[in-house]
Amino acid sequence: MSVKPEPASALFAGPFALATLSAPPGDAFPALVTPDGRALDLRAALGDDRLTVLGVLDDWEAFLPRLRALAADPDAARTPLAGLRRHAPVTPRQVFQSGANYRQHVIDLHVAHRAADDDRSDDVRRAEAARIMDRRAAEDQPYVFIGLPSSITGPDDDVVLPSWAEQPDWEMELAAVIGRPAHRVSVHEALAHVAGYTIANDLTDRATVFRRDMKAIGTDWLRSKNAPGFTPLGPWIVPASSIADPGALRVTLKLNGETMQDESTEDMLFGVARLVSYVSHTARLLPGDLVLTGSPAGNGMHWGRLLRGGDVMDGSITGLGAQRTRCVAEAK
């Protein structure tokens, strides 16, 4: 059973957003949503019964003026969101995840993951981590790895915590949604390839981040991040033109009503443009692909409180709406 989000007076920034909705038990459909809480079925409005949000993003530059016109049309047949189910707004072909990208977050993790033989004080280790982060931002490159689209679920769906996950943790993140193919683009060009932004909660089992059987292998992102439902996504894709500065958004996560994460994207070591450019120099980014930008300070490892069955996570990012997901513990 899903936990429904609390109502809000303004759902997102700008005149419209994209969503994937359904009226159970009907099929999911691509929708244009307006800030007053009404939705327009784009299949009917654009005369294509097979249209999806991914299809819109595949030809983003052609669709964008049509979407703007529909949003401004007072006669468009919109339906109230009440009674509609919100799905993940897009099913991407590729998911790229950025790790260690918030300065304070990485400093906190550095202190939390203390080696058994490290007897230095937290202050000393924190200062060491701060020096490393400042050097990374000035001289190094982003750290990006690949996620699985099968880990994505809707913004209101329950999240099943696998029985093997000993330390499931939250990571609220800004996600850039690609709208134009990008390959070997410069930092200056990168944002022109971003169609919009959405919210992702990149859940992680901290106990399986590092391999126990062979430490030299390093991180195991497949195991720790890609269980089904470990990436609640959405609810909306808000066009990039409605977000003045993706580097000045507030990322917030509450656990059972208590604020755990509350940080600006200004704390990112590498902003959206640098991340998109960096990924594009190895991979060919495709429309609908997601570039997750990392999570700010305040995860469960920092607080000494990991996820368990019955927990409810409320996540929001300035101008992008909010999601609410309940955790369900898998029977052992």
C-alpha positions in Angstrom: 0.0 0.0 0.0 1.3 3.5 -0.9 1.4 6.5 1.4 -0.2 9.5 -0.4 1.7 12.8 -0.4 0.4 15.7 1.5 -1.4 18.4 -0.6 0.6 21.4 -1.6 -0.6 24.8 -2.9 2.1 24.9 -5.6 3.2 21.5 -6.9 6.3 22.7 -8.8 8.0 25.7 -10.4 6.9 27.0 -13.8 3.8 26.6 -15.9 3.9 22.8 -16.4 5.6 19.6 -15.7 5.6 16.1 -17.2 4.4 13.0 -15.4 3.4 9.5 -15.9 0.0 8.8 -14.3 -2.8 6.2 -14.3 -6.4 5.9 -13.2 -6.3 2.4 -11.6 -6.9 -0.1 -13.0 -6.2 1.7 -16.3 -2.8 1.9 -18.1 -0.3 4.5 -17.4 -0.3 7.6 -19.7 2.0 10.5 -20.3 0.6 13.7 -18.8 1.1 17.4 -18.8 0.5 18.7 -15.2 -0.2 22.3 -14.2 0.7 23.8 -10.8 -3.0 23.9 -9.8 -3.1 20.1 -9.6 -4.7 19.2 -12.9 -3.4 16.8 -15.6 -3.9 16.5 -19.4 -3.5 13.1 -21.1 -0.9 13.8 -23.8 -1.9 10.9 -25.9 -5.3 12.5 -26.7 -4.0 16.0 -26.7 -1.2 15.2 -29.2 -3.1 12.5 -31.2 -0.8 9.6 -30.4 -2.1 6.6 -28.5 1.4 5.1 -28.1 3.1 8.2 -26.8 5.1 8.0 -23.6 7.1 10.5 -21.6 10.2 8.9 -23.1 8.8 9.5 -26.5 8.3 13.2 -25.7 11.9 13.5 -24.5 13.1 11.7 -27.7 12.0 14.7 -29.6 12.1 17.3 -26.9 12.8 20.4 -29.0 9.8 19.7 -31.2 7.5 18.9 -28.4 8.4 21.7 -26.0 6.6 24.5 -27.8 3.5 22.3 -28.1 3.6 21.6 -24.4 3.9 25.3 -23.6 0.9 26.0 -25.8 -1.2 23.2 -24.1 -0.3 24.5 -20.7 -1.5 28.0 -21.6 -4.7 26.8 -23.3 -7.6 27.4 -20.9 -9.8 25.1 -22.9 -7.6 22.0 -22.6 -9.4 19.1 -21.0 -7.6 18.6 -17.7 -8.4 16.2 -15.0 -7.8 16.7 -11.2 -4.9 14.7 -9.9 -7.0 13.4 -7.1 -7.6 9.7 -7.7 -4.7 9.4 -10.2 -1.6 7.3 -9.3 1.8 8.9 -9.8 4.4 6.6 -11.4 8.0 7.3 -12.0 7.8 10.1 -14.6 10.1 8.4 -17.1 11.6 4.9 -17.8 15.2 5.8 -18.8 17.5 3.8 -21.0 20.5 4.6 -18.8 21.0 5.8 -15.3 24.3 7.4 -14.2 24.8 8.0 -10.5 27.3 10.4 -9.0 29.0 9.4 -5.7 30.9 11.5 -3.2 29.7 14.7 -4.7 28.6 16.8 -1.7 31.4 18.2 0.3 29.9 17.9 3.8 28.3 14.5 3.0 31.7 13.0 2.1 33.4 14.5 5.1 30.7 12.9 7.3 31.1 9.5 5.6 34.9 9.7 6.0 34.4 10.1 9.8 31.7 7.4 10.0 33.7 4.7 8.1 36.6 4.6 10.5 39.2 1.9 9.9 39.7 -0.4 12.9 43.3 0.7 13.3 42.6 4.4 12.9 42.8 6.0 16.4 42.8 9.6 15.3 40.2 11.9 16.6 37.1 12.8 14.6 38.3 16.4 14.3 41.5 15.3 12.8 39.9 13.0 10.3 37.2 15.6 9.4 40.0 18.1 8.6 41.7 15.6 6.5 38.5 14.9 4.6 37.9 18.6 4.1 41.3 19.0 2.5 40.7 16.1 0.2 37.3 17.4 -0.9 38.7 20.9 -1.7 41.4 19.4 -3.8 39.0 17.2 -5.6 36.7 20.1 -6.6 39.7 22.1 -7.8 41.8 19.4 -9.5 39.9 16.1 -10.0 37.0 14.6 -11.9 33.5 13.5 -10.8 33.0 9.9 -9.6 30.2 8.4 -11.6 28.9 4.8 -11.8 26.0 3.0 -13.6 22.6 2.3 -12.0 19.9 0.0 -13.2 16.5 1.3 -14.6 14.9 -1.7 -12.9 15.6 -0.2 -9.5 13.3 2.7 -10.2 9.9 3.0 -8.6 7.2 5.6 -8.3 7.4 8.6 -5.9 4.6 7.2 -3.7 5.3 3.5 -3.9 6.3 1.4 -0.9 10.0 0.5 -0.8 10.8 -3.1 0.1 13.9 -3.4 2.3 15.5 -6.8 1.2 16.1 -9.2 4.1 19.8 -9.2 3.2 20.2 -5.4 3.5 21.7 -4.9 6.9 22.1 -1.1 6.7 19.6 0.4 4.3 20.0 4.2 4.0 18.4 7.1 2.2 20.0 9.5 -0.2 17.8 12.3 -1.6 19.2 13.7 -4.9 18.6 16.1 -7.7 18.4 14.2 -11.0 19.0 15.8 -14.4 16.9 14.4 -17.3 18.5 14.4 -20.7 16.6 15.9 -23.6 19.1 15.8 -26.4 21.8 13.2 -27.2 25.1 14.2 -25.7 28.5 12.8 -26.6 31.7 14.6 -25.8 30.0 17.9 -25.0 31.8 20.6 -23.1 30.8 22.0 -19.7 29.6 25.1 -21.5 27.4 23.1 -23.8 26.1 20.5 -21.3 23.1 22.2 -19.8 21.6 22.7 -23.3 21.2 18.9 -23.4 19.2 18.8 -20.1 15.4 18.7 -20.7 14.5 19.1 -17.0 14.9 17.9 -13.4 13.3 15.5 -11.1 13.8 14.0 -7.6 15.5 10.7 -6.9 16.0 8.9 -3.6 19.1 6.7 -4.2 18.7 4.1 -1.5 21.9 2.3 -0.5 22.7 -0.7 1.7 25.8 0.6 3.5 26.8 -2.9 4.6 27.4 -4.0 1.0 29.0 -0.9 -0.4 32.4 -2.4 0.1 33.2 -6.1 -0.8 34.0 -8.2 2.3 35.4 -11.2 0.4 38.0 -9.2 -1.6 38.6 -5.6 -0.4 40.9 -4.9 -3.3 37.9 -5.0 -5.6 36.5 -1.9 -3.9 32.9 -0.8 -4.1 30.0 -3.0 -5.1 27.3 -0.6 -6.4 25.3 -3.4 -8.0 24.6 -5.1 -4.7 24.3 -2.0 -2.5 22.1 0.3 -4.7 20.1 -1.7 -7.3 17.5 -3.7 -5.5 14.0 -3.4 -7.0 12.4 -0.1 -5.8 15.7 1.3 -4.5 15.3 4.5 -6.6 12.0 6.2 -5.9 11.7 8.8 -8.8 9.6 11.8 -9.4 6.9 12.9 -9.2 7.5 15.3 -12.0 10.0 16.3 -14.7 10.1 20.1 -14.4 11.5 21.7 -17.6 15.0 23.2 -17.2 13.7 26.6 -18.3 11.6 26.7 -15.0 14.6 26.1 -12.8 16.8 29.2 -12.7 19.8 27.6 -11.1 20.1 23.9 -10.4 23.1 24.8 -8.2 20.9 26.7 -5.7 18.1 24.3 -4.8 17.2 23.0 -1.3 17.3 19.2 -0.9 15.3 18.0 2.1 14.4 14.6 3.5 12.4 13.9 6.6 12.2 10.5 8.3 8.9 10.0 10.1 8.5 13.8 10.2 12.0 14.5 11.5 14.4 16.4 9.2 17.5 14.4 8.3 18.8 16.1 5.2 18.4 19.8 4.5 21.1 21.2 2.3 21.6 23.3 -0.8 22.9 21.9 -4.1 25.4 24.7 -3.8 27.4 22.2 -1.7 28.0 20.0 -4.7 31.6 19.5 -5.7 30.7 19.1 -9.3 27.6 20.8 -10.6 25.1 19.5 -13.2 27.0 20.9 -16.2 30.3 19.3 -15.1 28.6 15.9 -14.4 26.8 15.8 -17.7 29.9 16.8 -19.6 32.0 14.2 -17.8 29.6 11.4 -18.4 29.3 12.3 -22.1 33.0 12.0 -22.6 32.7 8.2 -22.0 29.1 7.4 -22.8 26.6 8.6 -25.3 23.8 10.2 -23.2 20.3 9.6 -24.7 17.0 11.4 -24.2 15.3 10.3 -21.0 18.6 9.2 -19.4 19.1 10.2 -15.7 22.2 11.8 -14.2 21.9 11.7 -10.5 24.0 14.3 -8.8 24.8 12.8 -5.4 23.3 13.3 -2.0 24.0 15.9 0.7 24.9 15.4 4.3 22.5 13.8 6.7 22.2 10.2 5.7 21.5 7.4 8.2 25.1 6.6 8.7 25.6 10.1 10.0 22.7 9.9 12.4 23.3 6.3 13.5 19.8 5.5 12.4 19.2 3.3 9.4 15.9 2.5 7.6 13.5 -0.1 9.0 10.1 -1.4 8.2 7.3 1.2 8.8 9.5 4.2 8.2 8.1 6.9 6.0 10.4 9.2 4.0 9.3 12.6 2.8 11.6 14.1 0.2 11.5 17.4 -1.6 13.6 19.7 -3.7 12.9 23.3 -4.4 10.6 23.7 -7.4 10.4 20.0 -8.1 7.6 18.8 -5.8 7.7 16.1 -3.2 7.6 12.4 -2.8 6.6 10.1 0.1 7.6 6.5 0.4 7.0 3.9 3.1 9.5 1.2 3.9 8.3 -2.4 4.2 10.7 -5.0 5.7 10.9 -8.2 3.6 10.3 -11.3 5.7 13.5 -13.2 6.5 
